[in-house]
Structure formats: structure tokens, C-alpha cells
Amino acid sequence: MGSKEVTSGQGSWQGMNITVAGLGVSGLSAARALAGLGASVTVVDGGESPAHREKAALLKEEGISVRLGDAETLPEGTDLVVTSPGWKPSSPLFAAAAEAGVDVVGDVEIAWRLRGPDAAPWLAITGTNGKTTTTQMLASILQAAGLRTAAVGNIGTPIVDVVLEGDDAYDVFAVELSSYQLHWAPSLRAHSGAVLNLAPDHLDWHGSMEAYAADKGRIYEGNQVACVYNTADHATERLVRGADVEEGCRAIGFTLGTPGPSELGVVEGILVDRAFVEDRQQSAQELAEVSDIDPPAPHNIANALAAAALARAFGVEPAAVRDGLRDFTPDAHRIAHVADVAQVAYIDDSKATNTHAAQASLAAYESIVWIAGGLAKGATFDELVTGAAKRLRGVVLIGADRALIREALERHAPEVPVVDLDRTDTGAMSAAVQEAARLARPGDTVLMAPACASMDMFTNYNKRGEAFAEAVRELGATGV
């Protein structure tokens, strides 16, 4: 057993024995693609549920072997392991692969290797928060420029499937990449890359903040034109400084303030570019107005600047940046205005599943009744509460780990009224909205930005956001 050398392109997979870890979306995509290219594929998964068996049956009909109930033993003769993003590096299967001298890669790495010589370049985006929105903004800008593009990677159609459409199907890709995907993509070399921000997250997977940051920083390796970083987050700049890039690749910052040379920023409500202009020492190019961004919250303006920087690095004209941002509509549950009831605005930011995301959301409003709580995932809340304390009219806590937030409030905002709902059933959201309405005054914002994951009460953050929106509609119907 041992690892065979794998070259790029679609003709190099014939006769390889490939083990795919996981029956998720990316695993299924990689298994089918590689089998279609002549590899002998075995999919392994520890699950044995009816859903697992149904997927296995479909794959077997396509000539793909499946082994359920054993995700630890490496199949005999494996030349390469392709993992789904969520599998931890410490998984026994990967230890067995290392012992056998077999490489482990992810679906993004497979997609990169499958590219042909004339393949579309990748404009790549990562960060703790804002990845999806920024990637979609970038795709909208590229489309406004008349380019054939798609938002892929950690969102949308599996990236392997898109790459297999052929070198002439797209001009450029907007690629969202998680830290998991970057960890398993050693060969990736993007045209330009951006790290939006860095905050502790997924440390149980990576093992430490240093390892998490290092995996995020892989997005800069081999960049050809621009490494885009956040001037307000020095950790992103440090990653740029440590990256091995192509000769001539530039560091491009983005800031919510007035930009310096080689930066994009904001001047009197206008997004401006001092990076991709002829005389960046003395001049700037207007790109769009802050009012072109929906919603114009500070963190979303930062997202727009990062997207604009990557687009400009690819040669997109200023008018397309403006038109793309105007055309963009954010996904649901991302600082979305649900309704105004009794002169109080109700905002759904269920996607704020960690403290960094909640911090950005809380900074967007002046007087807030905050609905928070859920699964903390090991997070602490002292810094979040300290920064938001002056903006809080009141707080309503829900979810399994709400006590952690309550204790932080007691330490850093003891004067703020707190309602602690001692229930974790899904009906708690309706009660939370009613309590928030009681605390709110005309002109306030009731903000559901939980700073926690949702799985203690809901299937996912989408279901949590839907429950909040439904509770707000019920509140409005009662005339409260």
C-alpha cells in the first residue's frame, strides 16, 4: 500500500484506488467525479442510518463501493484519501493513512488538480465571519462586469462539479473557503485571496488558535496579484507578511476609514480605491456609495470593500463594482430586517453563531434589546458584553448555555435588565420576542444575534431565524 504521484488534469486518475471519507455533499461529488474519471472509489462513513443506506445503494448502482459503520480502517490498496471538510485531522482513518504513506486531501484540492491548462482563475475568500456574503458580493460584481462566474467552494454547487464543466465554461470563480477546506488543499494557488477577519472559532477541530490562523493563511500561498487583508485586524496582515507569493503580488488593505496608498476605504460615504489606480499616492477612484450596500452595517461595508478589492485585482472597472453591489441581495438571516412593530425594528441575524459575528451585528445599532444564547461551543462572552454594554436596553437569554452570557452581563453590564428564559424548547423563541417587546421602547432595535450555535433548540440557524421571524409576525398581528 502506498501513495501514487498524482498530476493535475482529468486524465491522471485512471486506475487509482481512492478512499473518500464521508457521504456528505462534497464526498458524494468527489466520489462520482473520480469514478467517472476511471478511479476505483470506495466511500467510508461511520453512519448506518436509513439515509446512509439509501445513499450507499445509489452509489453502488454507479459502481462505487461503500463501507458503512467503519470510518477508522483504511481500505487495502488505497492510493489517496479524499476527505469531507468536517473530518478532524485527528481521525483514526487519517492516522492509518499517514502510517501507510498515503496522502489525505479535500474536495477543494481535487477540484484544483482537475483544472485544465486554460482553467478559470480563482478569487478566494476566507475569514471567521462574512465569507458567504463577500463571496456572493464578489460574484455579483463579476457578473455586472459581464464575466461568466459562479460563487463556489463552501457554498452553492460543489466545486468539483463546477470545475468538471470544462475550462471554457467560466471566466473566473468567486471561491469561499473554510479553514477546514484550506487545511486539506496544499496545492491551491489563487489569482488573489482575502482573509476578512480572524477570531477564535472551530478550535476543537484545529487544536489551537495558531493552527486555525495558519490554515486560514493558506489562502495567500502562491497568490499572483493581490493578498487582501483587513487593516483593523492585524492578524490578517501578519498572515500576508508570512505568505510565499508570486513575484509582484501586492498586499492590499481595506478599511472603514480613509484609505492610504494600496488600500480601499470610505470617504464621506463613498467607497474609494487607492490601490488599483495609476497614482495611488495622490489620487483615488470612486467605486460606489455606502447606500449601495444592503444592509449598510459596518461589517457589511467591510465585506463590500473586500469583494471590491478582489474584483479590482482582476481588472474589473469601477462601474461594475457599483452595479454589482446595487444588484446584490443578502441571504436570509444575515442582519435582515423582519418588521417594525410599535416603532421598534426587529432584526434577524441568526447567522451570528459566534461572538465575533454578534459583535459586528451589535455595533450596527444604537439602542438594542438583545436576544442571545444557544450552544456556546466553548466561547466566552466578557469581551462581547463589555463592548456592547452601552448600547443595551435589555437582554433576553435563551438556550442551553445562556448562563455564560448572563454571568458576563452580571460582571460587565449589571444595570442592564435581563430576562433569563429557563427553557430550550422551540416555543421559547415566541416567548423571547414577547419579552423583548416588553423591554423595548420606540426607536429601539430588537436584535436576535445569538452569538451561539442553534442545535440545542433548532436544526440549524435558518430554522432559528424562521422561528424569530414568525414570532415577530405574530407580535405584529396582535397589535402590540
Solvent accessible surface area in square Angstrom, and as a share of the most:
residue,aa,sasa,rsa
1,M,109,0.49
2,G,29,0.28
3,S,49,0.31
4,K,104,0.44
5,E,157,0.70
6,V,27,0.16
7,T,77,0.45
8,S,81,0.52
9,G,15,0.15
10,Q,71,0.31
11,G,76,0.73
12,S,33,0.21
13,W,0,0.00
14,Q,139,0.62
15,G,46,0.44
16,M,7,0.03
17,N,59,0.30
18,I,3,0.01
19,T,1,0.01
20,V,1,0.00
21,A,0,0.00
22,G,3,0.03
23,L,5,0.03
24,G,34,0.32
25,V,111,0.64
26,S,20,0.13
27,G,3,0.02
28,L,27,0.13
29,S,10,0.07
30,A,0,0.00
31,A,0,0.00
32,R,96,0.35
33,A,10,0.08
34,L,0,0.00
35,A,30,0.23
36,G,68,0.65
37,L,38,0.19
38,G,26,0.25
39,A,10,0.08
40,S,67,0.43
41,V,7,0.04
42,T,33,0.19
43,V,0,0.00
44,V,0,0.00
45,D,18,0.09
46,G,43,0.41
47,G,21,0.20
48,E,109,0.49
49,S,45,0.29
50,P,99,0.62
51,A,58,0.45
52,H,49,0.22
53,R,131,0.48
54,E,115,0.52
55,K,77,0.32
56,A,4,0.03
57,A,52,0.40
58,L,85,0.42
59,L,0,0.00
60,K,116,0.49
61,E,143,0.64
62,E,90,0.40
63,G,68,0.65
64,I,3,0.02
65,S,61,0.39
66,V,20,0.11
67,R,61,0.22
68,L,44,0.22
69,G,38,0.36
70,D,47,0.24
71,A,23,0.18
72,E,105,0.47
73,T,76,0.44
74,L,18,0.09
75,P,23,0.14
76,E,153,0.68
77,G,25,0.24
78,T,2,0.01
79,D,8,0.04
80,L,2,0.01
81,V,0,0.00
82,V,2,0.01
83,T,2,0.01
84,S,13,0.08
85,P,29,0.18
86,G,45,0.44
87,W,47,0.17
88,K,84,0.35
89,P,46,0.29
90,S,95,0.61
91,S,20,0.13
92,P,70,0.44
93,L,0,0.00
94,F,11,0.04
95,A,63,0.49
96,A,33,0.25
97,A,0,0.00
98,A,76,0.59
99,E,157,0.70
100,A,31,0.24
101,G,47,0.45
102,V,6,0.03
103,D,77,0.40
104,V,29,0.17
105,V,3,0.01
106,G,4,0.04
107,D,7,0.04
108,V,1,0.01
109,E,0,0.00
110,I,0,0.00
111,A,0,0.00
112,W,34,0.12
113,R,30,0.11
114,L,0,0.00
115,R,48,0.18
116,G,20,0.19
117,P,138,0.87
118,D,115,0.59
119,A,20,0.15
120,A,9,0.07
121,P,41,0.26
122,W,1,0.00
123,L,0,0.00
124,A,0,0.00
125,I,0,0.00
126,T,0,0.00
127,G,0,0.00
128,T,9,0.05
129,N,26,0.13
130,G,25,0.24
131,K,31,0.13
132,T,17,0.10
133,T,9,0.05
134,T,0,0.00
135,T,0,0.00
136,Q,43,0.19
137,M,1,0.01
138,L,0,0.00
139,A,7,0.06
140,S,16,0.10
141,I,0,0.00
142,L,0,0.00
143,Q,102,0.45
144,A,40,0.31
145,A,42,0.33
146,G,65,0.63
147,L,45,0.22
148,R,122,0.45
149,T,16,0.09
150,A,20,0.16
151,A,27,0.21
152,V,2,0.01
153,G,11,0.10
154,N,68,0.35
155,I,32,0.16
156,G,68,0.66
157,T,68,0.40
158,P,28,0.17
159,I,1,0.00
160,V,1,0.00
161,D,55,0.29
162,V,4,0.02
163,V,11,0.06
164,L,60,0.30
165,E,97,0.44
166,G,27,0.26
167,D,47,0.24
168,D,112,0.58
169,A,32,0.25
170,Y,40,0.15
171,D,44,0.23
172,V,0,0.00
173,F,9,0.04
174,A,0,0.00
175,V,0,0.00
176,E,3,0.01
177,L,0,0.00
178,S,15,0.09
179,S,2,0.01
180,Y,43,0.16
181,Q,8,0.04
182,L,1,0.00
183,H,43,0.19
184,W,20,0.07
185,A,4,0.03
186,P,69,0.43
187,S,43,0.27
188,L,4,0.02
189,R,99,0.36
190,A,0,0.00
191,H,23,0.10
192,S,0,0.00
193,G,0,0.00
194,A,0,0.00
195,V,0,0.00
196,L,2,0.01
197,N,18,0.09
198,L,17,0.08
199,A,11,0.08
200,P,93,0.59
201,D,16,0.08
202,H,71,0.32
203,L,63,0.31
204,D,114,0.59
205,W,15,0.05
206,H,21,0.09
207,G,66,0.63
208,S,41,0.27
209,M,58,0.26
210,E,131,0.59
211,A,37,0.28
212,Y,1,0.00
213,A,18,0.14
214,A,59,0.46
215,D,9,0.04
216,K,4,0.02
217,G,9,0.09
218,R,83,0.30
219,I,2,0.01
220,Y,0,0.00
221,E,48,0.22
222,G,6,0.06
223,N,0,0.00
224,Q,89,0.40
225,V,51,0.30
226,A,0,0.00
227,C,2,0.01
228,V,0,0.00
229,Y,24,0.09
230,N,22,0.11
231,T,33,0.19
232,A,91,0.71
233,D,25,0.13
234,H,120,0.54
235,A,23,0.18
236,T,0,0.00
237,E,40,0.18
238,R,154,0.56
239,L,32,0.16
240,V,18,0.11
241,R,184,0.67
242,G,66,0.64
243,A,19,0.15
244,D,107,0.56
245,V,52,0.30
246,E,92,0.41
247,E,175,0.79
248,G,61,0.59
249,C,21,0.13
250,R,68,0.25
251,A,48,0.37
252,I,0,0.00
253,G,0,0.00
254,F,3,0.01
255,T,24,0.14
256,L,89,0.44
257,G,35,0.33
258,T,106,0.61
259,P,3,0.02
260,G,22,0.21
261,P,55,0.34
262,S,25,0.16
263,E,36,0.16
264,L,0,0.00
265,G,0,0.00
266,V,24,0.14
267,V,56,0.32
268,E,169,0.76
269,G,35,0.33
270,I,39,0.20
271,L,0,0.00
272,V,11,0.06
273,D,0,0.00
274,R,48,0.17
275,A,1,0.01
276,F,44,0.18
277,V,30,0.17
278,E,185,0.83
279,D,66,0.34
280,R,87,0.32
281,Q,114,0.51
282,Q,150,0.67
283,S,49,0.31
284,A,55,0.43
285,Q,66,0.29
286,E,112,0.50
287,L,6,0.03
288,A,6,0.05
289,E,83,0.37
290,V,29,0.17
291,S,89,0.57
292,D,19,0.10
293,I,4,0.02
294,D,73,0.38
295,P,24,0.15
296,P,78,0.49
297,A,9,0.07
298,P,52,0.33
299,H,54,0.24
300,N,6,0.03
301,I,19,0.10
302,A,17,0.13
303,N,9,0.04
304,A,0,0.00
305,L,0,0.00
306,A,0,0.00
307,A,0,0.00
308,A,0,0.00
309,A,0,0.00
310,L,0,0.00
311,A,0,0.00
312,R,29,0.11
313,A,11,0.09
314,F,52,0.22
315,G,56,0.54
316,V,5,0.03
317,E,117,0.52
318,P,24,0.15
319,A,50,0.39
320,A,9,0.07
321,V,0,0.00
322,R,85,0.31
323,D,50,0.26
324,G,0,0.00
325,L,3,0.01
326,R,135,0.49
327,D,102,0.53
328,F,18,0.07
329,T,106,0.62
330,P,28,0.17
331,D,57,0.30
332,A,63,0.49
333,H,17,0.08
334,R,32,0.12
335,I,10,0.05
336,A,35,0.27
337,H,108,0.48
338,V,40,0.23
339,A,30,0.23
340,D,92,0.48
341,V,14,0.08
342,A,67,0.52
343,Q,138,0.62
344,V,8,0.05
345,A,25,0.19
346,Y,2,0.01
347,I,8,0.04
348,D,4,0.02
349,D,10,0.05
350,S,0,0.00
351,K,70,0.30
352,A,1,0.01
353,T,28,0.16
354,N,14,0.07
355,T,33,0.19
356,H,45,0.20
357,A,15,0.11
358,A,0,0.00
359,Q,74,0.33
360,A,24,0.19
361,S,0,0.00
362,L,3,0.01
363,A,46,0.36
364,A,29,0.22
365,Y,46,0.17
366,E,137,0.62
367,S,36,0.23
368,I,0,0.00
369,V,0,0.00
370,W,0,0.00
371,I,0,0.00
372,A,0,0.00
373,G,1,0.01
374,G,2,0.02
375,L,56,0.28
376,A,3,0.02
377,K,107,0.45
378,G,77,0.74
379,A,31,0.24
380,T,109,0.63
381,F,4,0.02
382,D,45,0.23
383,E,137,0.61
384,L,8,0.04
385,V,0,0.00
386,T,83,0.48
387,G,59,0.57
388,A,5,0.04
389,A,15,0.12
390,K,205,0.87
391,R,68,0.25
392,L,16,0.08
393,R,101,0.37
394,G,0,0.00
395,V,0,0.00
396,V,0,0.00
397,L,0,0.00
398,I,2,0.01
399,G,0,0.00
400,A,52,0.41
401,D,41,0.21
402,R,34,0.12
403,A,35,0.27
404,L,79,0.39
405,I,0,0.00
406,R,74,0.27
407,E,67,0.30
408,A,0,0.00
409,L,1,0.01
410,E,102,0.46
411,R,139,0.51
412,H,72,0.32
413,A,1,0.01
414,P,100,0.63
415,E,127,0.57
416,V,11,0.06
417,P,67,0.42
418,V,54,0.31
419,V,25,0.15
420,D,51,0.27
421,L,23,0.12
422,D,124,0.64
423,R,96,0.35
424,T,58,0.34
425,D,70,0.36
426,T,82,0.48
427,G,33,0.32
428,A,0,0.00
429,M,1,0.01
430,S,35,0.22
431,A,21,0.16
432,A,0,0.00
433,V,1,0.00
434,Q,108,0.48
435,E,46,0.21
436,A,0,0.00
437,A,22,0.17
438,R,146,0.53
439,L,21,0.10
440,A,10,0.07
441,R,121,0.44
442,P,88,0.55
443,G,66,0.63
444,D,4,0.02
445,T,13,0.07
446,V,0,0.00
447,L,0,0.00
448,M,0,0.00
449,A,0,0.00
450,P,1,0.00
451,A,0,0.00
452,C,0,0.00
453,A,6,0.04
454,S,2,0.01
455,M,119,0.53
456,D,41,0.21
457,M,19,0.08
458,F,17,0.07
459,T,105,0.61
460,N,52,0.27
461,Y,47,0.18
462,N,57,0.29
463,K,101,0.43
464,R,3,0.01
465,G,0,0.00
466,E,82,0.37
467,A,28,0.22
468,F,0,0.00
469,A,14,0.11
470,E,79,0.35
471,A,6,0.05
472,V,0,0.00
473,R,133,0.49
474,E,82,0.37
475,L,10,0.05
476,G,34,0.33
477,A,91,0.70
478,T,95,0.55
479,G,66,0.63
480,V,93,0.53
